[in-house]
């Protein structure tokens, strides 16, 4: 078991670094073009993977990456989009207002029916 563990860890590191290198946007790559980094990681699994993870990628923080992606015109998840949430609230208010109008009209109609039935049974009101 101990003989298999180091090669498995090396393979996992290599795959992780390779996928990370491929999926990293070009503007976040440091020191060399992205294509060169991919070649280095492929040809030198241990050294290339460690070098990529240590110095190949800009790591300014998650907040700046999020703001950059939003300013680049990427879509925002519906839960984070205030315009979308406001439109949902407006749609719900419109549906509620329409339902209220229907209930009020139905209530008026029923009251008139009851009034008419009461007038038919009482001859003094004619």
Secondary structure by P-SEA (a helix, b strand, c coil): cccaaaaaaaaaaaaaaaaaaaaccccccccccaaaaaaaaaaccaaaaaaaaccccccccaaaaaaaaaaacccccccccaaaaaaaaaaaaaaaaaaaaaaaaaaaaaaaaaaaaaaaaccccc
